Amino acid sequence: MSVNRRSFLLATPLAAHAATWQDTPKVPTAVIGTGGRGSYLLRGTLEQANSKVVMLCDIKPDRLDRAATTAAKDNPKTTTDWRKVIDDKSIEAVFIATPPYLHAEMAIAAIKAGKHVYCEKPIGIKASEIKQLLAAAKASKKVFVAGQQLRSMTLLQEAVKKIHDGIIGDIAMVKAQRHATADLSHDGSSGDWFFDVTKGGGYLVEQSVHNLDLINWVMNGHPEKACGWGAINFYKNQPVGRTIFDCGSMVFNYPKNVQMSFTQMVFHPRAMPMGNQYVQVYGTKGSVDLMGGAPTMYPFAGGAPVVLAEKRKESQHAHIEMFYRSIIENKPAPIDATVGATAALTAILGHEAMAKQQIVNWSDFGIAI
Ligand SMILES: NC(=O)c1ccc[n+]([C@@H]2O[C@H](COP(=O)([O-])OP(=O)(O)OC[C@H]3O[C@@H](n4cnc5c(N)ncnc54)[C@H](O)[C@@H]3O)[C@@H](O)[C@H]2O)c1
């Protein structure tokens, strides 16, 4: 998968295909998991000219009812049993937006049933299940999209391409963080899984997987090893039984000894400087922060800063459009299982390093990417 091919596919506006696609039959689609993210995906899917939502699935009846109301124009069936989606041969495409511990099992079943799959990130929370999912996706002729939607942002596509073309020289080091002012709501809609590390994978795996994916994209690869420490230092036993860290500091080592230091926490006071998220990439010719508005390169030798990509309004559903475009054009999706697996495994590498308090090697996964 070359980055250039991805960039090309992602940059082709959907509207440009409208004339050739208007006669294409609508893709019968189901959504499994109609919570926060699933509802967003459902709305985006309903906007697609080439989609028809035929089934919705959630174990919570109120979520299912709300989603059915949202999708009323397509009059979908509803079910609380996700296996009914898999077994329904008329369904061709499936969105999976359940809690992370269910993703791999559901995605593998859907792939094996011959369906196109859009699986939310992280595509799995254990290396063993990701290995199986990757193998299933590679053996399938259908489309698989991983929900790493930062890759659909044209701003980042432009900036990353310029880095790949050498504008900052060779990458020597990366420094990144994902800091938030507060935890996710303890009694909110995701409170029944998010704080349990066996269901969500932990803050790094569930949330920072986006930031880590961006770094892998820039690095054109993945780290070989990681070390780090994590802790629950602020939200002790909040909510009761919490098993996910609320802070952590890691160092990931990429090929050629390029180090990436990453911190995460959920108690960064809003007024305190240097909060929020950044991905600072330090090269031999200059450096850039990819998450601070318009990515701007600061060159050595005192030159003026160079804006790598101007801020713009992005299509809200570009990633979903890419899913249907890949289905209709019968082409592999650019943001596929390999991208999703690499992102999730990078996060798992960091999480295991923190949990075990030792260096963890990618080679221990037994997954060559
Ligand atoms: N790509 C993104 O930017 C992004 C943003 C938010 C969430 N997400 C991801 O989407 C996923 C869902 O997150 P969320 O915030 O919507 O959580 P959520 O708790 O709001 O929704 C999850 C839904 O799955 C349902 N569910 C649980 N078990 C099920 C089962 N066995 N069968 C059918 N439905 C089941 C729940 O009832 C719930 O409605 C997570 O993996 C999360 O990381 C991605």
PDBQT file of the ligand as one rigid body, heavy atoms in Angstrom, charges set to zero:
ROOT
HETATM    1  N1  LIG A 401     -13.373   6.925  15.056  1.00  0.00    +0.000 N 
HETATM    2  C1  LIG A 401     -13.692   7.745  16.038  1.00  0.00    +0.000 C 
HETATM    3  O1  LIG A 401     -13.303   8.913  16.073  1.00  0.00    +0.000 OA
HETATM    4  C2  LIG A 401     -14.535   7.244  17.170  1.00  0.00    +0.000 A 
HETATM    5  C3  LIG A 401     -15.208   8.142  17.993  1.00  0.00    +0.000 A 
HETATM    6  C4  LIG A 401     -15.964   7.620  19.032  1.00  0.00    +0.000 A 
HETATM    7  C5  LIG A 401     -16.016   6.256  19.256  1.00  0.00    +0.000 A 
HETATM    8  N2  LIG A 401     -15.333   5.423  18.430  1.00  0.00    +0.000 N 
HETATM    9  C6  LIG A 401     -15.331   3.967  18.654  1.00  0.00    +0.000 C 
HETATM   10  O2  LIG A 401     -16.617   3.448  18.420  1.00  0.00    +0.000 OA
HETATM   11  C7  LIG A 401     -16.861   2.362  19.309  1.00  0.00    +0.000 C 
HETATM   12  C8  LIG A 401     -18.113   2.646  20.086  1.00  0.00    +0.000 C 
HETATM   13  O3  LIG A 401     -17.923   3.800  20.858  1.00  0.00    +0.000 OA
HETATM   14  P1  LIG A 401     -19.159   4.673  21.350  1.00  0.00    +0.000 P 
HETATM   15  O4  LIG A 401     -18.584   5.927  21.878  1.00  0.00    +0.000 OA
HETATM   16  O5  LIG A 401     -20.188   4.737  20.314  1.00  0.00    +0.000 OA
HETATM   17  O6  LIG A 401     -19.677   3.770  22.571  1.00  0.00    +0.000 OA
HETATM   18  P2  LIG A 401     -21.180   3.614  23.068  1.00  0.00    +0.000 P 
HETATM   19  O7  LIG A 401     -21.100   2.968  24.400  1.00  0.00    +0.000 OA
HETATM   20  O8  LIG A 401     -21.892   4.927  22.957  1.00  0.00    +0.000 OA
HETATM   21  O9  LIG A 401     -21.855   2.638  22.009  1.00  0.00    +0.000 OA
HETATM   22  C9  LIG A 401     -21.583   1.266  21.922  1.00  0.00    +0.000 C 
HETATM   23  C10 LIG A 401     -22.891   0.577  21.588  1.00  0.00    +0.000 C 
HETATM   24  O10 LIG A 401     -22.655  -0.804  21.368  1.00  0.00    +0.000 OA
HETATM   25  C11 LIG A 401     -23.756  -1.515  21.928  1.00  0.00    +0.000 C 
HETATM   26  N3  LIG A 401     -23.414  -2.915  22.162  1.00  0.00    +0.000 N 
HETATM   27  C12 LIG A 401     -22.683  -3.447  23.178  1.00  0.00    +0.000 A 
HETATM   28  N4  LIG A 401     -22.601  -4.781  23.049  1.00  0.00    +0.000 NA
HETATM   29  C13 LIG A 401     -23.290  -5.109  21.925  1.00  0.00    +0.000 A 
HETATM   30  C14 LIG A 401     -23.575  -6.342  21.277  1.00  0.00    +0.000 A 
HETATM   31  N5  LIG A 401     -23.117  -7.513  21.742  1.00  0.00    +0.000 N 
HETATM   32  N6  LIG A 401     -24.320  -6.304  20.155  1.00  0.00    +0.000 NA
HETATM   33  C15 LIG A 401     -24.809  -5.138  19.655  1.00  0.00    +0.000 A 
HETATM   34  N7  LIG A 401     -24.565  -3.935  20.251  1.00  0.00    +0.000 NA
HETATM   35  C16 LIG A 401     -23.817  -3.926  21.362  1.00  0.00    +0.000 A 
HETATM   36  C17 LIG A 401     -24.076  -0.752  23.197  1.00  0.00    +0.000 C 
HETATM   37  O11 LIG A 401     -25.354  -1.045  23.697  1.00  0.00    +0.000 OA
HETATM   38  C18 LIG A 401     -23.908   0.682  22.729  1.00  0.00    +0.000 C 
HETATM   39  O12 LIG A 401     -25.128   1.230  22.253  1.00  0.00    +0.000 OA
HETATM   40  C19 LIG A 401     -15.616   2.248  20.171  1.00  0.00    +0.000 C 
HETATM   41  O13 LIG A 401     -14.755   1.299  19.647  1.00  0.00    +0.000 OA
HETATM   42  C20 LIG A 401     -14.982   3.599  20.073  1.00  0.00    +0.000 C 
HETATM   43  O14 LIG A 401     -13.577   3.563  20.230  1.00  0.00    +0.000 OA
HETATM   44  C21 LIG A 401     -14.617   5.901  17.383  1.00  0.00    +0.000 A 
ENDROOT
TORSDOF 0
